[in-house]
Amino acid sequence: MKDVLVLGGAGVDSTVYVPELPLPYRDTYHVPPVIDRIGNTGAGVTLGCAALGLDVTFADLIGDDPQGALVRDALRGVDCAFGPAVAGTRRSVLLVGPDGRRTSLFDPKAMPGERLPRHLYTGVAARHTHVSITDFCRHVYPDLRGTVISTDLHDWDGVNAYHEDFAHNSDLVFLSATALPDPAATMRGIIAKGRAHTVVCTRGADGCLVLTRDGDLRAFPAAPLPGPVADSNGAGDAFVSGFLYGTLRGLPLDTRVRLGAIAGAHACTTAGTHESPITEAVLLERIRT
């Protein structure tokens, strides 16, 4: 029995450190070295959970291209099942400012009608399944009956219909407040229209909001940063990994939120996206202090 099955969401991030955001128009900027790294949300949750000692399986579509080779290499040591992405491996260009904020230019390489092949995941018995919001994963839910499912809607605006299948068919829903005019209303809508028992809305330095089906909306603070900000890439995926670690350990909600916050704060102080996820030993040490 695996701890976590993660479906979809690996790609390559090209990180560009820029002098400010938004970036004013200029013909040429001289920047520090541009680095290609493994990125995207499914890879982040996979590597984050693995670093915390959870037994993870990851299934995805990637291209037969240099970016796909980078993804495979970065996930060595993790149980993976890959199918072919006809349009190639997903890519992002990340513009990162001096304060760690980022702007992501995402190329999903989407192909109409593409689906994650059932044989990549139906034979995996897992205590928990995390579904990335890639279009080819929206059809997996009927195959996952009997397992607890989470998803991350990221910067959903609460209106775009693309996200609804994921929002309404998952038991645990994460999202960011970035594009939400009324986060509490959106969270209540997810609970009312779907099967979610818990919705977590992250708010960066302002912490997060949590709503449960049988409880009131609660606000939690962010964790202190353990060092200077490097960049915020991967912080949301790190939060999810820490929260899932606490969930699978049967810990109370308050502790799960704090674990997620500590993992997210750690990610903000490390350069890159998913290269240096917090380890179980460090996570447990920091939650005791």
Backbone as CSV, one residue per row, in Angstrom:
resi,resn,N_x,N_y,N_z,CA_x,CA_y,CA_z,C_x,C_y,C_z
1,MET,0.846,-1.193,0.000,0.000,0.000,0.000,0.882,1.243,0.000
2,LYS,0.775,2.052,-1.036,1.511,3.309,-1.117,0.855,4.342,-0.190
3,ASP,1.646,5.324,0.231,1.079,6.433,0.991,0.335,7.392,0.067
4,VAL,0.998,7.806,-1.025,0.440,8.826,-1.898,0.634,8.440,-3.361
5,LEU,-0.427,8.593,-4.141,-0.367,8.490,-5.600,-0.611,9.889,-6.146
6,VAL,0.331,10.398,-6.929,0.206,11.721,-7.532,-0.001,11.548,-9.032
7,LEU,-1.028,12.197,-9.561,-1.365,12.065,-10.975,-1.175,13.399,-11.692
8,GLY,-0.283,13.416,-12.668,-0.093,14.563,-13.541,0.713,15.684,-12.928
9,GLY,1.292,16.515,-13.821,1.845,17.768,-13.352,3.339,17.861,-13.197
10,ALA,4.125,17.260,-14.105,5.571,17.504,-14.106,5.930,18.306,-15.349
11,GLY,6.938,19.107,-15.223,7.406,19.894,-16.356,8.761,20.472,-16.060
12,VAL,9.178,21.417,-16.871,10.474,22.058,-16.694,10.269,23.549,-16.516
13,ASP,10.896,24.094,-15.495,10.876,25.531,-15.231,12.197,26.144,-15.690
14,SER,12.113,27.188,-16.498,13.278,28.001,-16.821,13.193,29.252,-15.952
15,THR,14.067,29.335,-14.950,13.994,30.413,-13.972,14.880,31.575,-14.395
16,VAL,14.270,32.756,-14.448,14.986,33.973,-14.825,14.850,34.972,-13.677
17,TYR,15.971,35.335,-13.065,15.953,36.303,-11.973,16.059,37.705,-12.561
18,VAL,15.004,38.507,-12.354,14.895,39.826,-12.990,15.011,40.923,-11.922
19,PRO,15.370,42.157,-12.338,15.599,43.215,-11.344,14.348,43.725,-10.666
20,GLU,13.161,43.545,-11.284,11.919,43.971,-10.657,10.741,43.320,-11.371
21,LEU,9.618,43.290,-10.655,8.348,42.827,-11.213,7.257,43.836,-10.856
22,PRO,6.399,44.197,-11.804,6.440,43.777,-13.210,7.670,44.331,-13.919
23,LEU,8.077,43.658,-14.959,9.302,44.006,-15.668,8.997,45.069,-16.725
24,PRO,9.533,46.274,-16.585,9.285,47.302,-17.604,9.875,46.889,-18.953
25,TYR,9.251,47.398,-20.018,9.760,47.038,-21.347,11.155,47.606,-21.554
26,ARG,12.021,46.747,-22.083,13.352,47.123,-22.525,13.779,46.083,-23.544
27,ASP,14.555,46.460,-24.505,14.952,45.518,-25.541,15.767,44.362,-24.974
28,THR,16.669,44.638,-24.037,17.541,43.602,-23.490,17.766,43.840,-22.005
29,TYR,17.696,42.750,-21.236,18.120,42.762,-19.836,19.263,41.767,-19.677
30,HIS,20.287,42.149,-18.949,21.324,41.200,-18.573,20.942,40.608,-17.221
31,VAL,20.846,39.284,-17.162,20.342,38.610,-15.962,21.334,37.551,-15.508
32,PRO,21.211,37.096,-14.263,22.019,35.964,-13.806,21.724,34.729,-14.654
33,PRO,22.517,33.676,-14.520,22.310,32.480,-15.347,20.864,31.978,-15.319
34,VAL,20.334,31.701,-16.494,18.995,31.127,-16.628,19.128,29.616,-16.461
35,ILE,18.349,29.059,-15.535,18.526,27.659,-15.151,17.255,26.873,-15.450
36,ASP,17.409,25.714,-16.081,16.294,24.790,-16.297,16.242,23.798,-15.148
37,ARG,15.057,23.682,-14.528,14.881,22.803,-13.377,13.576,22.047,-13.523
38,ILE,13.444,20.948,-12.809,12.156,20.276,-12.761,11.163,21.204,-12.066
39,GLY,9.928,21.244,-12.598,8.931,22.126,-12.037,7.543,21.556,-12.182
40,ASN,6.565,22.423,-12.002,5.140,22.110,-12.059,4.681,21.394,-10.786
41,THR,3.389,21.420,-10.588,2.837,21.088,-9.283,2.934,19.603,-8.900
42,GLY,2.663,18.699,-9.854,2.705,17.276,-9.508,4.087,16.835,-9.089
43,ALA,5.100,17.329,-9.789,6.478,17.003,-9.425,6.802,17.562,-8.045
44,GLY,6.288,18.780,-7.750,6.559,19.375,-6.449,5.960,18.587,-5.305
45,VAL,4.715,18.163,-5.451,4.074,17.369,-4.393,4.772,16.012,-4.260
46,THR,5.132,15.421,-5.389,5.820,14.126,-5.356,7.148,14.219,-4.624
47,LEU,7.987,15.165,-5.015,9.303,15.289,-4.391,9.188,15.756,-2.944
48,GLY,8.211,16.627,-2.667,8.016,17.075,-1.299,7.598,15.950,-0.370
49,CYS,6.652,15.120,-0.810,6.200,13.986,0.008,7.311,12.952,0.175
50,ALA,8.065,12.701,-0.893,9.159,11.734,-0.811,10.219,12.192,0.185
51,ALA,10.538,13.501,0.193,11.524,14.029,1.128,11.053,13.901,2.572
52,LEU,9.743,13.825,2.773,9.179,13.676,4.112,9.009,12.211,4.509
53,GLY,9.543,11.314,3.710,9.532,9.893,4.055,8.284,9.148,3.657
54,LEU,7.406,9.783,2.870,6.201,9.099,2.409,6.521,8.263,1.174
55,ASP,5.847,7.141,1.029,6.036,6.244,-0.110,5.124,6.715,-1.242
56,VAL,5.720,7.233,-2.318,4.978,7.939,-3.356,5.111,7.226,-4.700
57,THR,4.022,7.201,-5.455,4.041,6.820,-6.862,3.527,8.004,-7.673
58,PHE,4.186,8.261,-8.795,3.831,9.395,-9.638,3.543,8.889,-11.048
59,ALA,2.413,9.319,-11.622,2.049,8.936,-12.993,1.753,10.197,-13.787
60,ASP,2.294,10.268,-15.009,2.160,11.501,-15.778,2.422,11.215,-17.253
61,LEU,2.153,12.230,-18.081,2.532,12.227,-19.487,3.672,13.217,-19.677
62,ILE,4.782,12.775,-20.281,5.877,13.674,-20.592,6.355,13.387,-22.009
63,GLY,7.071,14.347,-22.580,7.498,14.220,-23.963,8.794,13.453,-24.128
64,ASP,8.995,12.982,-25.338,10.269,12.363,-25.713,11.183,13.475,-26.207
65,ASP,11.654,14.289,-25.276,12.411,15.488,-25.609,13.408,15.751,-24.474
66,PRO,14.309,16.726,-24.626,15.275,16.997,-23.556,14.619,17.355,-22.227
67,GLN,13.466,18.032,-22.294,12.782,18.381,-21.050,12.241,17.130,-20.348
68,GLY,11.736,16.189,-21.135,11.289,14.932,-20.547,12.428,14.178,-19.896
69,ALA,13.598,14.206,-20.513,14.773,13.546,-19.936,15.156,14.208,-18.610
70,LEU,15.045,15.540,-18.545,15.352,16.238,-17.299,14.381,15.807,-16.197
71,VAL,13.095,15.687,-16.534,12.098,15.258,-15.550,12.413,13.851,-15.046
72,ARG,12.692,12.941,-15.957,13.001,11.568,-15.559,14.207,11.526,-14.641
73,ASP,15.230,12.304,-14.975,16.451,12.294,-14.176,16.201,12.861,-12.779
74,ALA,15.424,13.948,-12.705,15.160,14.574,-11.409,14.310,13.688,-10.501
75,LEU,13.543,12.772,-11.080,12.668,11.900,-10.296,13.262,10.512,-10.074
76,ARG,14.542,10.358,-10.365,15.193,9.079,-10.074,15.059,8.762,-8.587
77,GLY,14.743,7.522,-8.279,14.538,7.125,-6.895,13.082,7.169,-6.471
78,VAL,12.225,7.774,-7.300,10.787,7.793,-7.039,10.107,6.827,-7.997
79,ASP,9.112,6.104,-7.506,8.355,5.173,-8.338,7.505,5.967,-9.330
80,CYS,7.831,5.886,-10.617,7.141,6.687,-11.639,6.618,5.804,-12.763
81,ALA,5.514,6.247,-13.365,4.963,5.600,-14.559,4.632,6.707,-15.552
82,PHE,5.297,6.706,-16.702,5.121,7.779,-17.676,4.496,7.266,-18.960
83,GLY,3.575,8.058,-19.484,3.056,7.845,-20.818,3.544,8.971,-21.712
84,PRO,3.396,8.833,-23.030,3.911,9.847,-23.954,2.993,11.066,-24.071
85,ALA,3.579,12.253,-23.951,2.874,13.500,-24.223,3.190,13.899,-25.654
86,VAL,2.202,13.828,-26.516,2.416,14.024,-27.947,2.998,15.399,-28.246
87,ALA,2.532,16.422,-27.545,2.983,17.787,-27.805,4.281,18.132,-27.096
88,GLY,4.795,17.223,-26.299,6.039,17.469,-25.583,5.809,17.762,-24.111
89,THR,6.900,17.914,-23.392,6.865,18.141,-21.954,6.447,19.576,-21.638
90,ARG,5.593,19.729,-20.643,5.133,21.061,-20.243,6.302,21.929,-19.789
91,ARG,6.179,23.235,-20.050,7.261,24.155,-19.719,6.712,25.427,-19.089
92,SER,7.531,26.032,-18.250,7.219,27.334,-17.668,8.471,28.200,-17.698
93,VAL,8.281,29.474,-17.969,9.328,30.468,-17.766,8.932,31.262,-16.533
94,LEU,9.788,31.254,-15.514,9.492,31.904,-14.250,10.340,33.154,-14.111
95,LEU,9.687,34.294,-14.045,10.378,35.552,-13.786,10.322,35.796,-12.283
96,VAL,11.468,35.858,-11.638,11.546,35.974,-10.184,12.193,37.305,-9.824
97,GLY,11.488,38.114,-9.007,11.998,39.404,-8.584,12.879,39.313,-7.359
98,PRO,13.533,40.401,-6.969,14.436,40.397,-5.813,13.752,40.043,-4.495
99,ASP,12.437,40.280,-4.401,11.708,39.956,-3.173,11.164,38.534,-3.170
100,GLY,11.505,37.743,-4.203,11.062,36.353,-4.256,9.749,36.126,-4.966
101,ARG,9.011,37.209,-5.263,7.757,37.029,-6.002,8.066,36.571,-7.416
102,ARG,7.082,35.863,-8.006,7.319,35.358,-9.346,6.127,35.598,-10.252
103,THR,6.404,35.649,-11.552,5.385,35.589,-12.588,5.694,34.367,-13.441
104,SER,4.706,33.509,-13.632,4.908,32.264,-14.371,4.272,32.359,-15.751
105,LEU,5.047,32.053,-16.774,4.547,31.941,-18.146,4.494,30.455,-18.468
106,PHE,3.277,29.901,-18.465,3.102,28.443,-18.506,2.636,27.986,-19.879
107,ASP,3.346,27.015,-20.431,2.966,26.366,-21.690,2.518,24.946,-21.364
108,PRO,1.197,24.681,-21.325,0.710,23.370,-20.883,0.863,22.258,-21.914
109,LYS,1.231,22.598,-23.144,1.367,21.581,-24.201,0.095,20.730,-24.313
110,ALA,-1.044,21.360,-24.144,-2.297,20.616,-24.095,-2.693,20.100,-25.474
111,MET,-3.182,18.866,-25.501,-3.697,18.243,-26.714,-5.159,17.864,-26.475
112,PRO,-6.104,18.375,-27.254,-7.512,18.036,-27.052,-7.739,16.524,-27.081
113,GLY,-8.494,16.048,-26.105,-8.820,14.627,-26.044,-7.770,13.754,-25.395
114,GLU,-6.634,14.310,-25.034,-5.580,13.520,-24.405,-6.000,13.105,-23.004
115,ARG,-5.717,11.863,-22.638,-6.071,11.362,-21.312,-4.907,10.593,-20.711
116,LEU,-4.842,10.608,-19.391,-3.852,9.794,-18.692,-4.275,8.336,-18.791
117,PRO,-3.473,7.461,-19.413,-3.873,6.060,-19.580,-4.152,5.376,-18.245
118,ARG,-5.225,4.641,-18.189,-5.662,4.009,-16.953,-4.616,3.044,-16.398
119,HIS,-3.883,2.379,-17.286,-2.939,1.364,-16.794,-1.783,1.982,-16.008
120,LEU,-1.598,3.287,-16.101,-0.520,3.934,-15.362,-0.830,4.084,-13.877
121,TYR,-2.131,4.014,-13.513,-2.471,4.294,-12.114,-3.488,3.350,-11.487
122,THR,-4.280,2.619,-12.267,-5.354,1.829,-11.655,-4.822,0.646,-10.858
123,GLY,-3.602,0.215,-11.114,-3.046,-0.900,-10.352,-2.333,-0.482,-9.086
124,VAL,-2.362,0.813,-8.775,-1.652,1.322,-7.597,-2.629,1.477,-6.437
125,ALA,-2.386,0.758,-5.365,-3.193,0.913,-4.151,-2.525,1.960,-3.279
126,ALA,-3.248,3.039,-2.993,-2.669,4.137,-2.222,-3.665,4.629,-1.181
127,ARG,-3.130,5.097,-0.067,-3.972,5.650,0.994,-4.548,7.004,0.593
128,HIS,-3.856,7.693,-0.276,-4.277,9.033,-0.664,-3.861,9.281,-2.108
129,THR,-4.704,9.972,-2.878,-4.383,10.324,-4.260,-4.469,11.834,-4.423
130,HIS,-3.444,12.403,-5.030,-3.438,13.839,-5.320,-3.504,14.020,-6.828
131,VAL,-4.531,14.729,-7.301,-4.776,14.899,-8.730,-4.422,16.319,-9.137
132,SER,-3.464,16.465,-10.059,-3.113,17.777,-10.585,-4.168,18.224,-11.586
133,ILE,-4.291,19.535,-11.783,-5.367,20.054,-12.634,-4.947,20.110,-14.113
134,THR,-4.222,19.106,-14.561,-3.975,18.951,-15.989,-5.236,18.401,-16.645
135,ASP,-5.535,18.869,-17.835,-6.793,18.493,-18.473,-6.917,16.989,-18.654
136,PHE,-5.796,16.311,-18.906,-5.879,14.869,-19.149,-6.109,14.067,-17.872
137,CYS,-6.163,14.748,-16.704,-6.451,14.053,-15.445,-7.898,14.220,-14.981
138,ARG,-8.684,15.061,-15.645,-10.030,15.297,-15.134,-10.914,14.058,-15.248
139,HIS,-10.508,13.065,-16.042,-11.318,11.867,-16.260,-10.966,10.726,-15.305
140,VAL,-10.023,10.934,-14.376,-9.561,9.827,-13.544,-10.485,9.546,-12.364
141,TYR,-11.349,10.462,-12.010,-12.098,10.342,-10.754,-12.927,9.063,-10.626
142,PRO,-13.631,8.611,-11.670,-14.394,7.363,-11.499,-13.516,6.164,-11.146
143,ASP,-12.252,6.188,-11.532,-11.348,5.077,-11.224,-10.801,5.146,-9.810
144,LEU,-11.060,6.245,-9.100,-10.436,6.459,-7.791,-11.421,6.298,-6.638
145,ARG,-12.581,5.723,-6.930,-13.576,5.540,-5.867,-12.991,4.688,-4.733
146,GLY,-13.235,5.142,-3.501,-12.737,4.397,-2.357,-11.446,4.950,-1.791
147,THR,-10.840,5.927,-2.465,-9.637,6.537,-1.944,-9.898,7.998,-1.650
148,VAL,-9.155,8.556,-0.723,-9.258,9.976,-0.406,-8.471,10.755,-1.456
149,ILE,-9.078,11.804,-2.010,-8.496,12.538,-3.130,-8.323,14.007,-2.758
150,SER,-7.153,14.545,-3.112,-6.936,15.984,-2.971,-6.583,16.574,-4.319
151,THR,-6.707,17.889,-4.422,-6.299,18.622,-5.622,-5.897,20.016,-5.207
152,ASP,-5.183,20.710,-6.075,-4.793,22.098,-5.849,-5.265,22.913,-7.046
153,LEU,-6.170,23.859,-6.803,-6.735,24.692,-7.865,-5.856,25.902,-8.186
154,HIS,-4.807,26.099,-7.404,-3.844,27.194,-7.615,-4.552,28.550,-7.642
155,ASP,-4.303,29.361,-8.652,-4.845,30.724,-8.658,-6.204,30.789,-9.351
156,TRP,-7.096,29.883,-9.011,-8.450,29.887,-9.568,-9.155,31.190,-9.200
157,ASP,-9.950,31.696,-10.131,-10.707,32.922,-9.867,-12.095,32.635,-9.304
158,GLY,-12.411,31.361,-9.086,-13.713,30.983,-8.549,-14.816,30.911,-9.581
159,VAL,-14.492,31.249,-10.843,-15.498,31.304,-11.902,-15.174,30.377,-13.065
160,ASN,-13.933,30.293,-13.449,-13.520,29.508,-14.610,-13.977,28.049,-14.478
161,ALA,-14.789,27.602,-15.421,-15.368,26.258,-15.353,-14.335,25.153,-15.477
162,TYR,-13.153,25.460,-16.005,-12.105,24.444,-16.168,-11.832,23.723,-14.844
163,HIS,-11.868,24.452,-13.746,-11.449,23.901,-12.454,-12.541,23.120,-11.730
164,GLU,-13.780,23.194,-12.208,-14.889,22.690,-11.414,-14.862,21.183,-11.214
165,ASP,-14.485,20.420,-12.224,-14.419,18.964,-12.057,-13.496,18.596,-10.898
166,PHE,-12.371,19.282,-10.816,-11.396,19.007,-9.758,-11.921,19.504,-8.406
167,ALA,-12.490,20.702,-8.389,-12.982,21.285,-7.140,-14.104,20.472,-6.519
168,HIS,-14.990,19.925,-7.351,-16.206,19.300,-6.841,-16.087,17.791,-6.660
169,ASN,-15.008,17.198,-7.134,-14.847,15.746,-7.011,-13.718,15.325,-6.076
170,SER,-13.121,16.294,-5.392,-12.026,16.001,-4.471,-12.476,16.182,-3.028
171,ASP,-11.873,15.396,-2.140,-12.225,15.446,-0.716,-11.498,16.568,0.022
172,LEU,-10.316,16.883,-0.445,-9.478,17.912,0.165,-9.029,18.843,-0.954
173,VAL,-9.386,20.116,-0.859,-9.127,21.068,-1.942,-8.230,22.188,-1.431
174,PHE,-7.120,22.396,-2.131,-6.235,23.526,-1.876,-6.430,24.556,-2.989
175,LEU,-6.275,25.820,-2.655,-6.265,26.873,-3.660,-5.598,28.095,-3.066
176,SER,-5.275,29.050,-3.929,-4.637,30.289,-3.516,-5.653,31.423,-3.569
177,ALA,-5.452,32.398,-2.694,-6.336,33.565,-2.677,-5.957,34.600,-3.728
178,THR,-4.906,34.353,-4.494,-4.347,35.359,-5.399,-5.386,36.014,-6.293
179,ALA,-6.273,35.218,-6.897,-7.222,35.750,-7.877,-8.657,35.769,-7.363
180,LEU,-8.844,35.593,-6.068,-10.197,35.482,-5.522,-10.656,36.797,-4.899
181,PRO,-11.739,37.390,-5.399,-12.269,38.602,-4.767,-12.864,38.328,-3.390
182,ASP,-13.383,37.111,-3.191,-13.993,36.741,-1.910,-13.635,35.286,-1.608
183,PRO,-12.453,35.040,-1.024,-12.021,33.660,-0.774,-13.024,32.845,0.038
184,ALA,-13.619,33.444,1.073,-14.547,32.692,1.920,-15.747,32.207,1.134
185,ALA,-16.286,33.050,0.255,-17.448,32.655,-0.543,-17.091,31.516,-1.489
186,THR,-15.913,31.584,-2.098,-15.490,30.519,-3.003,-15.311,29.209,-2.244
187,MET,-14.730,29.276,-1.068,-14.531,28.070,-0.267,-15.865,27.458,0.124
188,ARG,-16.805,28.289,0.504,-18.131,27.762,0.864,-18.825,27.145,-0.352
189,GLY,-18.610,27.733,-1.525,-19.183,27.166,-2.741,-18.618,25.798,-3.058
190,ILE,-17.324,25.608,-2.833,-16.703,24.301,-3.077,-17.318,23.251,-2.158
191,ILE,-17.492,23.604,-0.889,-18.104,22.670,0.060,-19.543,22.357,-0.340
192,ALA,-20.297,23.387,-0.717,-21.726,23.214,-1.003,-21.970,22.411,-2.269
193,LYS,-21.129,22.584,-3.287,-21.394,21.986,-4.595,-20.689,20.652,-4.812
194,GLY,-19.763,20.313,-3.925,-18.982,19.104,-4.161,-18.915,18.188,-2.958
195,ARG,-17.907,17.342,-2.939,-17.757,16.338,-1.893,-16.678,16.695,-0.877
196,ALA,-16.046,17.862,-1.031,-14.917,18.217,-0.166,-15.332,18.284,1.297
197,HIS,-14.482,17.708,2.165,-14.687,17.861,3.603,-13.821,18.984,4.166
198,THR,-12.759,19.374,3.405,-11.858,20.430,3.858,-11.385,21.238,2.655
199,VAL,-11.386,22.566,2.802,-10.851,23.465,1.780,-9.815,24.364,2.453
200,VAL,-8.640,24.451,1.855,-7.547,25.257,2.397,-7.167,26.308,1.363
201,CYS,-7.236,27.565,1.753,-6.907,28.673,0.857,-5.660,29.374,1.385
202,THR,-4.553,29.258,0.667,-3.302,29.877,1.111,-3.272,31.345,0.707
203,ARG,-2.610,32.154,1.566,-2.563,33.606,1.352,-1.148,34.153,1.507
204,GLY,-0.156,33.349,1.170,1.223,33.800,1.249,1.622,34.193,2.654
205,ALA,2.170,35.401,2.789,2.645,35.866,4.084,1.509,36.062,5.090
206,ASP,0.268,36.076,4.618,-0.888,36.228,5.514,-1.419,34.891,6.024
207,GLY,-0.698,33.812,5.739,-1.116,32.508,6.246,-2.151,31.847,5.362
208,CYS,-3.157,31.237,5.964,-4.182,30.546,5.169,-5.514,30.555,5.884
209,LEU,-6.560,30.285,5.096,-7.908,30.078,5.613,-8.262,28.609,5.456
210,VAL,-8.982,28.063,6.412,-9.413,26.667,6.346,-10.901,26.589,6.663
211,LEU,-11.615,25.876,5.821,-13.042,25.641,6.033,-13.293,24.146,5.976
212,THR,-13.971,23.615,6.982,-14.368,22.215,6.984,-15.883,22.124,6.869
213,ARG,-16.354,20.983,6.401,-17.788,20.820,6.160,-18.596,20.972,7.449
214,ASP,-18.018,20.583,8.565,-18.759,20.641,9.828,-18.228,21.719,10.761
215,GLY,-17.485,22.689,10.221,-16.916,23.711,11.086,-16.991,25.102,10.474
216,ASP,-16.472,26.069,11.214,-16.454,27.459,10.770,-15.153,27.767,10.033
217,LEU,-15.162,28.872,9.311,-13.968,29.349,8.636,-12.945,29.795,9.679
218,ARG,-11.715,29.319,9.525,-10.657,29.652,10.477,-9.452,30.227,9.745
219,ALA,-8.796,31.179,10.369,-7.585,31.785,9.810,-6.372,31.305,10.600
220,PHE,-5.305,30.961,9.887,-4.064,30.506,10.499,-2.918,31.385,10.008
221,PRO,-1.938,31.665,10.859,-0.811,32.502,10.443,0.188,31.722,9.593
222,ALA,1.003,32.457,8.865,2.123,31.847,8.151,3.213,31.475,9.158
223,ALA,4.082,30.564,8.770,5.220,30.211,9.612,6.345,31.206,9.386
224,PRO,7.165,31.476,10.408,8.307,32.365,10.214,9.277,31.784,9.189
225,LEU,9.866,32.654,8.392,10.857,32.197,7.429,12.137,31.812,8.164
226,PRO,12.734,30.666,7.835,13.967,30.251,8.515,15.213,30.938,7.967
227,GLY,15.053,31.862,7.026,16.183,32.557,6.436,15.683,33.591,5.454
228,PRO,16.588,34.263,4.754,16.161,35.271,3.777,15.430,34.654,2.601
229,VAL,14.520,35.416,2.002,13.751,34.937,0.859,14.668,34.738,-0.340
230,ALA,14.554,33.565,-0.984,15.267,33.302,-2.244,14.295,33.440,-3.404
231,ASP,13.255,32.622,-3.419,12.128,32.811,-4.329,10.960,31.973,-3.848
232,SER,9.778,32.341,-4.290,8.559,31.697,-3.789,8.128,30.505,-4.624
233,ASN,8.886,30.154,-5.651,8.507,29.018,-6.493,8.461,27.740,-5.667
234,GLY,7.402,26.990,-5.822,7.260,25.712,-5.137,6.703,25.803,-3.730
235,ALA,6.437,27.024,-3.232,5.965,27.144,-1.851,4.586,26.513,-1.663
236,GLY,3.706,26.693,-2.644,2.377,26.098,-2.531,2.409,24.585,-2.535
237,ASP,3.236,24.012,-3.408,3.361,22.550,-3.456,3.993,22.019,-2.169
238,ALA,4.944,22.778,-1.618,5.544,22.379,-0.348,4.507,22.390,0.768
239,PHE,3.640,23.416,0.782,2.562,23.469,1.768,1.694,22.218,1.661
240,VAL,1.300,21.876,0.439,0.465,20.683,0.239,1.174,19.443,0.773
241,SER,2.470,19.303,0.491,3.220,18.125,0.940,3.235,18.034,2.459
242,GLY,3.500,19.161,3.124,3.508,19.152,4.580,2.145,18.832,5.164
243,PHE,1.098,19.389,4.566,-0.267,19.129,5.025,-0.613,17.650,4.839
244,LEU,-0.250,17.081,3.685,-0.541,15.661,3.449,0.244,14.766,4.405
245,TYR,1.474,15.148,4.714,2.262,14.394,5.694,1.503,14.315,7.016
246,GLY,1.003,15.446,7.488,0.250,15.444,8.731,-1.048,14.666,8.634
247,THR,-1.698,14.748,7.467,-2.947,14.011,7.251,-2.719,12.511,7.341
248,LEU,-1.683,12.039,6.670,-1.408,10.603,6.642,-0.845,10.094,7.961
249,ARG,-0.377,10.995,8.791,0.067,10.622,10.140,-1.077,10.722,11.149
250,GLY,-2.267,11.126,10.680,-3.433,11.199,11.554,-3.383,12.342,12.552
251,LEU,-2.702,13.429,12.208,-2.522,14.544,13.136,-3.708,15.504,13.069
252,PRO,-3.923,16.283,14.122,-5.055,17.229,14.144,-4.906,18.301,13.060
253,LEU,-6.020,18.946,12.726,-6.030,19.941,11.665,-5.036,21.067,11.939
254,ASP,-4.999,21.577,13.163,-4.085,22.668,13.479,-2.638,22.277,13.191
255,THR,-2.282,21.051,13.513,-0.914,20.574,13.286,-0.645,20.399,11.803
256,ARG,-1.636,19.889,11.063,-1.461,19.732,9.613,-1.206,21.080,8.943
257,VAL,-1.960,22.088,9.365,-1.770,23.431,8.798,-0.380,23.949,9.133
258,ARG,0.055,23.758,10.352,1.379,24.263,10.749,2.494,23.546,9.995
259,LEU,2.338,22.242,9.798,3.332,21.501,9.017,3.404,22.035,7.588
260,GLY,2.237,22.290,6.997,2.218,22.854,5.657,2.872,24.213,5.609
261,ALA,2.584,25.049,6.597,3.149,26.396,6.628,4.665,26.362,6.783
262,ILE,5.167,25.469,7.616,6.618,25.349,7.806,7.291,24.899,6.514
263,ALA,6.682,23.913,5.838,7.247,23.437,4.572,7.228,24.536,3.519
264,GLY,6.137,25.314,3.461,6.059,26.404,2.501,7.069,27.491,2.783
265,ALA,7.275,27.819,4.061,8.269,28.826,4.427,9.669,28.374,4.045
266,HIS,9.951,27.095,4.251,11.253,26.545,3.848,11.481,26.735,2.353
267,ALA,10.454,26.470,1.549,10.593,26.582,0.094,10.919,28.012,-0.325
268,CYS,10.406,28.991,0.400,10.657,30.391,0.050,12.106,30.795,0.282
269,THR,12.836,30.036,1.071,14.218,30.389,1.386,15.231,29.564,0.593
270,THR,14.749,28.750,-0.341,15.648,27.946,-1.169,15.464,28.335,-2.630
271,ALA,16.558,28.468,-3.349,16.493,28.841,-4.759,15.906,27.699,-5.579
272,GLY,15.214,28.056,-6.656,14.658,27.040,-7.526,13.256,26.656,-7.122
273,THR,12.781,25.569,-7.707,11.391,25.176,-7.529,11.252,23.995,-6.570
274,HIS,11.856,22.858,-6.923,11.660,21.653,-6.116,12.961,20.946,-5.761
275,GLU,14.120,21.607,-5.909,15.390,20.906,-5.712,15.691,20.585,-4.254
276,SER,15.205,21.404,-3.333,15.601,21.248,-1.926,14.385,21.229,-1.006
277,PRO,13.470,20.267,-1.178,12.302,20.222,-0.286,12.719,19.918,1.138
278,ILE,11.921,20.375,2.067,12.217,20.147,3.472,12.161,18.649,3.783
279,THR,13.065,18.180,4.626,13.091,16.770,5.013,12.222,16.545,6.251
280,GLU,11.911,15.291,6.498,11.100,14.957,7.665,11.788,15.398,8.949
281,ALA,13.107,15.175,9.049,13.829,15.524,10.277,13.770,17.024,10.537
282,VAL,13.971,17.826,9.504,13.947,19.279,9.677,12.534,19.754,9.984
283,LEU,11.531,19.192,9.290,10.142,19.573,9.535,9.761,19.324,10.987
284,LEU,10.095,18.161,11.516,9.719,17.814,12.872,10.503,18.644,13.883
285,GLU,11.746,18.957,13.554,12.535,19.817,14.453,11.917,21.212,14.548
286,ARG,11.491,21.743,13.408,10.953,23.121,13.397,9.573,23.204,14.028
287,ILE,8.794,22.134,13.936,7.468,22.207,14.552,7.558,22.097,16.059
288,ARG,8.669,21.578,16.563,8.852,21.488,18.021,9.330,22.801,18.617
289,THR,9.819,23.711,17.784,10.394,24.959,18.321,9.381,26.093,18.265
